[in-house]
Amino acid sequence: MFGYVRIRKPELKVKDYEVYHGFYCGLCRVLRQRYGFLGSLTLTYDMTFLVLLLSSVYDLSSQNKTERCAVHPTKKKLRIYNEVTEYAADMNILLSYYHLKDDKDDTSSKKAWLGMKLYQRNFEKARKKYGIQEEKIASVLCRLSKLEREGEQDIFKLADCFGELMAVLFDYRQDAFSEYLKEFGYYLGRFIYIMDAYDDLLEDSKNGCFNPFLKAAEQEGFEKRVQEMLLDEIAAAGNVFQKLPCLEYADILGNILYAGVWNRYDQIQAEKCKEIQEGKKQ
């Protein structure tokens, strides 16, 4: 489900890329410190965006360190982290555990079952610290799973669930910024769910798996409707983003929100164009 909220590197300044990658490496470091090697395996670009946005909203001071790591042992890398990095690491563990649980429940996957066992201790540690968030995440994902098992075809009902989940993640301090942060997370979450369903459509169709777009994809004008859905959600997120006091890292956040989130969509369109061209040649 995650993996869509990332930078568009060619359009990002070198200095901004170094900062972005510094936060990414910082999150990796904190995941490894708090949850060991298994923790660092859950690292995502999406949580890096969460760290950047909340760091900007709350104007947090960060620690900058240049260190070597197991992945890059020969060259030191910049690592940037602060209090939000720890929060994002804990949320990442909760989400990773429930992702494995969802796979186990849906497909009886032994690999997912083993993953749950491996992450159980880390999950309990994160849940103990953020019990309220964990309960909300579990409730929303349970409702989403139920709708998917029932074969719900209304993409917006399903996307609402994921929007609510993201709203929980972005509501870091439950303070004066909560309303905007939750609204932003809600629209971004809806965008992610719709994009993921669109991205998985072909594979789900081949494998006989649930996808809310399976029937809609057969109708005329499907591609245009999906594009409009995605544009509406990210535009709504962008409108809320403009209301947040994001000065620090504004260029990086803008790059992600207005360009990077479309990376996979553009790739899908390029692949479809290539298939059409190859079909014409044959």
N, C-alpha and C positions, 0 to 999 in steps of 0.2 A: 504493500500500500504506500509506503514512503519511498522517497528517492526523487521526487519531482521538484523539490524546493532547493535549487542549487544555482550557482552563478552561471552566467554566460561569459566564459573566460575571455574570448577575443575582444569583448567590448568593455573589459575592466582594466583600469590602469594597473601598472605593475605594482605600485606601492599599495594599492587597495587589495590586490590579489594576495600580497604577502600578509596583510592584516587578516584577511579572510582565512587563509590557510593557517595562520597563527592560532586563530580561534578554533579551527578544526583540530589542530594538533593539541591544543589545550584541552579540548573536550576528551580527546583520546587519552591523554595523560590522566585526567581525573577519573575516567571510567576504569582505567587500569589500576590506579591507586585505591579506589574504593571497592572495586569488584573483581580485581585480578585480570588475568588474560581473557577470560570469558567475557568480562565486561567490555573490554576494548573491541571485541568482535561485533558488538552491537552498534558501533559508531555509525552515525548517519549525517548526511548533509542537512537534513531537515532540522535536526536538533541544533546544528551549528547556526542556522538561521534564527532559531528561538533565542539562543545566547546573544547573538548580535542585536536583535531587536530589543530585547529586554535590557541589555547593557546600555543601549542608546536611549531608551525611554527614561531609565532611572539614572542616567549619567554616572554609571558605576566606574570606579577606578579599578584597573586591572593590573595583574602582575605579568611582566614580560620576561621570559627566560629563553635563552638559546641553549638547547641541549641535544644530545644524541638519543636515538631510540632504537629499538630492535628492528624496526622497519627500515630506518636510515642510519645504520651504524657508522658510516664513514663520514657523514656530513651533519653538522649541527643544524637544527631546525628551530625557528621561532615558535614559542608556545605562549599563548595569551589566555589567561583564565581569571575568573573572579567568582563571586558567590553564585551567580546565575549558572555558571558552568556546573557546579555541584548539583543544583536543582535539575538542570537539563539531563545530567547523567542519571539521576534517580528516576526521572520520568522515562528516560530511554529504557531502563531496565524493566519498569512496569509494562511498557508497551511491548517490549520484546517477549516477555513472558506470555502476555495475552495473545500475541501473534502466534506463538507456538501452541498455545491452548486451542486457538481457533482451528489451526491446521489439524491438531489431534482429533478434535470433535468432528470436523467435517470429513476427514479422509481416513481416520483411524491410523494415522501415520506413526510408525514406530520411531522414526527419526524425531518427530515433534514431541512424542512422549518422552524420549530420552533427553531432548533439549529442556523440557520442563523440569525434569529431575535435576539436571545439571545447574539450572538457574534458580531452583527453588530457594536456596539459601539467600542468594542475592535479591530475589523478589521479596522475601520476608523482611530483609533489611530495609529495602526501599519503602515497603508498605508500612512498616513500623513508624517511619519518619513522616510519610505523607499519606496517612490513612484516609483522610477526607477525599483527596484526589483519586486515590486508588478505588474507593467505593464508587465514585462518579464514573470513572473510566470503565469499571467492571459493569456497571448498570447500563451504560450506553452501548458497550460492545455486545452485551447480552441481548439487548433489544435489536441491534443491527443483525446479529446472527439469526435471531428468530425470524425477522423479516426475510432474510436471504433464504432460509430453509423453507419458508412458505412460498417462495417464488415471487416475491413482490416485484412488480414491473415498474412501479413509479420511482424513477431514478431520484426524484427530489426527496421522497420519504427516506430513502436509504442515505442519500447525501446529508440530510439533516442530522442523522445520527453521528456521522463522522465530523460534521461541523460542530456539534455539541462537545465531542471529545476534544477537538482542537481548542475550543473555547476554554475548557478546563485547563489545558496545558499553558495557555497564554495568560491566564489569570494568576499571576505570580504572587502578588502581595495582597490581593483583595482590598484595594484602596481606591483612591480617586480615579485612577486610570483603568480600573477593572472593566467598566462598561465598554470602553473603546477596545481594550485588548481582547475581551471575550468576543465582541462583534467581529473584530479583525480575524481572530482564530476561527470563528464560525464560517465565515465566507471562504477563507483559505482552505478549511477542511472540506467544504462542499466541492470546491474546485479539485482538490486532490482525489476525492472519491470518484467524481465524474471522469477525470483524466485516467484514473486507474482502470475503471470499467471499460473505457474506450480502448486503452492500451491492451487490455487482456482479451478483448472481444474475439479475435481470431483464434487464439489458443483455447479459450473456453469453449468456443464453438466446436473445435476439433475434438476436445476431450470430453464433451458432454457435461461441462460444469456450468453452474449457475452464472448468469450475467444479465443484468437488467436491460441490456441493449440488444439481446439476441433477437427479439421480435421486431423491435424498432429498426434494426439495421436493414431489414428487408423492405422497409418503406422508402418511397421516393423522398429525397431531400434530407436524408438522415445525416449526412456529413455536415451540411450547413447548420442543422439544428444543434448538433453537438458543439460545433464551433461557437455558436451563439450562446449556448449554455455556459461554456467555459469563459467566454468574454464577459458575460454578465456577472459571474461569480468573482472573477479576478478584478473586475472594475469596481465592484462593491467593496472588496477588500482594499483596493487602492484608495477609494474615497475615505475609508476609515483611517488608513495609514497616514493620509494627509493631515488628520486631526491630532496625531500623536506628536509629541515634542522630540522628534528624531533629528538631531543635528549631527552628532558623532556617527560615523559609518553610514551616513545618508546615501552616499553614492553606491556603496556596496549593497545596501538594502534595496535601493531602487533598481539596481542591475538585476537582482534576483527576482523581485516582484514583477517587473515589467518586461523582462527578457528571459531570464533563466528558467522560470516556471514553464516556458513554452519550448524548452529544448527537446523534450521527448515528443511533443506534438509535431514539431517541425520535422523531426526524424521520421515519424510515421508517415507524414505526407510525402517526404522524399522517397521513402520505400515504396509507397503506392504509385508514385509517378514513374519510378524505375520499372515496376511490374507492368504498367501500362505500355511503356516504351518497348519493353522486351516482348510483350504480347503482340504489338504491332509488327515487330520485325519478323516474328514467326508466321 
